[in-house]
Amino acid sequence: QVQLVESGGGLVQPGGSLRLSCVASGVDFGVYHMAWYRHPSGDERVEEREFVAVSTTTGRTNYGNSVKGRFTISTDNAKNTVYLQMNNLKPEDTGVYYCNADLAGCDYWGQGTQVTVSS
């Protein structure tokens, strides 16, 4: 049974940093692609969520254009945890961030964690 639990969100000033964590139970990082998505207001509809970053089963990473150079995705197999390091945060990064595990098109989602970038 796959369960994804995000944490690490909060309020941060523009230019600041946050690190999000996603504890992934029942997930083998060698089999599942792990990704982060976001939505400005936490829309439940998956298709409305913006792609942020992915770490594939081979360890390759890819990022959405709006976060390239500022965000870094990483995984810790020993802790079964996926991280999203976010630097130089901007107000437009505000939103609910969701962890995603993808196995051949079968998606699992966490409940999300709120990130607010404001002065």
Buried (B, 14 or more C-beta within 10 A) or exposed (E): EBEBBBBBBEEBEEEBEBEBBBBBEEBEBEEBBBBBBBBEEBEEEEEEBBBBBBBBBEEEBEBBEBBEEBBBBBBEEEEBBBBBBBBEBEEEBBBBBBBBBBBEEEEBBBEBBEBBBEE
